[in-house]
Each structure stands twice: as C-alpha cells, then as structure tokens.
Amino acid sequence: MTDTILWQRLEGLVVLIASGIYFANLDSGLPIWAAVLIFFAPDLSFAAYAAGPKVGAFAYNLVHVYALGAVLIVAGLLTANVLITAIGALMLAHTGFDRSLGYGLKSTKGFKHTHMGDL
C-alpha cells in the first residue's frame, strides 16, 4: 500500500468518526434501523453497473463523493431541516467508511479500478 493510499484511508476513517459523532448528536428522530438503511443506501448504486461500466462508475461516484454528504448537511442546516442534515451526515459517514476500507471512486475501465488503486 502506498503512502498516499494509506493517507486516504486514514482520512476516510477520520471522516467516518467525525460524521458519526455529528449524526449521534443530532436529534433527527430517525430510528436506528432507518439510520442503518440510509448509511448503506449508497451501495445500491452498484446496480447501475448492469448498464455498463460508464453508467455504473458515474452512478457509484455520484453517491460516493464527500461532497454529496457535505451539500446535504449544508442544505439541512440552511433550511433548518434536521432530517436532511442527518442524511447528509450518514452519507458522509458511508463515504468515509468506504475510503477507510480502500474503496475509491470508480474508473470507467471497470468496477475494480479506483482512484485508490485496483481492488
């Protein structure tokens, strides 16, 4: 594992922990089962690979960038909508979780080719 990949994995772990703590301190009213479903929902984007590697990579990357969770958190804060803020925190946590495990953004060459190296 290269130094840069190790740094990205550690960064992902920090994002996971920070957004998990943030979510835990929100009074979102979400039951734990709903939070777990939302946390893992981005993985449904794998289904887009049925339409080919370009569509699959686009769909996967769209929901696995830190920016999606951050934008949802900001939107939730600006509109005083705790549910949107909570969903953003869970999406951010999911992306951090994936990065900490070594799953990066996908290349159009195929699912196993990522910005963090080949799986």
Sequence and secondary structure as in RCSB ss.txt:
>XXXX:A:sequence
MTDTILWQRLEGLVVLIASGIYFANLDSGLPIWAAVLIFFAPDLSFAAYAAGPKVGAFAYNLVHVYALGAVLIVA
GLLTANVLITAIGALMLAHTGFDRSLGYGLKSTKGFKHTHMGDL
>XXXX:A:secstr
  HHHHHHHHHHHHHHHHHHHHHHTS     HHHHHHHHHGGGGGGGGGGG HHHHHHHHHHHSSHHHHHHHHHH
HHHTT HHHHHHHHHHHHHHHHHHHTT   EETTEEEEETTEE 
